[in-house]
């Protein structure tokens, strides 16, 4: 019984400081440009940003930002 109670207490205690705000934003664009016939090109560009922030119970704030940028591709 003591082991189960200890595990439950540890689980509840660990969740209080593990919470953070997560934002997801992004842009996607695609199109065709060029001239006549074989000169036409397809264009795609995708950008996604994850932003995370939070604070611990003792006031320490933390954060991170991850930017995923798909390279611009032009295909004939």
C-alpha positions in Angstrom: 0.0 0.0 0.0 2.8 2.4 0.8 4.4 1.9 -2.6 1.1 2.7 -4.4 0.6 5.8 -2.3 4.2 7.0 -2.9 3.9 6.5 -6.7 0.6 8.4 -6.8 2.1 11.2 -4.7 5.1 11.4 -7.0 3.0 11.5 -10.1 0.8 14.3 -8.8 3.8 16.3 -7.6 5.6 16.0 -11.0 2.7 17.2 -13.0 2.4 20.6 -11.3 5.7 21.9 -12.7 5.6 20.1 -16.1 2.9 22.3 -17.6 3.8 24.7 -20.4 2.0 26.8 -23.1 2.6 25.6 -26.6 1.7 27.7 -29.7 1.7 26.4 -33.3 1.7 28.8 -36.2 2.6 28.4 -39.9 2.3 29.5 -43.5 2.1 27.5 -46.7 2.1 28.8 -50.2 2.2 27.2 -53.6 1.8 28.3 -57.2 2.9 28.2 -60.8 4.9 30.8 -62.5 6.9 31.2 -65.6 6.4 31.6 -69.3 5.0 29.4 -72.0 5.2 25.6 -72.1 8.3 24.1 -70.7 9.3 27.3 -68.9 6.5 27.0 -66.3 7.7 26.3 -62.8 6.0 25.0 -59.6 6.7 26.9 -56.4 6.1 25.7 -52.8 7.1 27.2 -49.5 6.1 25.9 -46.0 7.1 27.5 -42.6 6.0 26.1 -39.2 6.9 27.6 -35.8 6.5 26.0 -32.4 6.7 28.3 -29.4 6.8 27.0 -25.9 6.9 28.8 -22.5 6.1 28.2 -18.9 7.2 28.8 -15.3 8.0 26.6 -12.4 6.4 26.8 -9.0 9.3 28.8 -7.6 9.1 31.5 -10.4 11.7 30.3 -12.9 10.5 31.0 -16.4 11.5 29.0 -19.4 10.8 29.0 -23.1 11.8 27.8 -26.5 11.0 28.4 -30.2 11.5 26.0 -33.0 11.2 27.2 -36.6 10.8 24.5 -39.3 11.4 26.0 -42.7 11.0 23.8 -45.8 13.5 25.0 -48.4 12.0 26.8 -51.4 11.7 24.5 -54.3 11.2 25.4 -57.9 10.7 22.5 -60.3 10.4 22.6 -64.1 
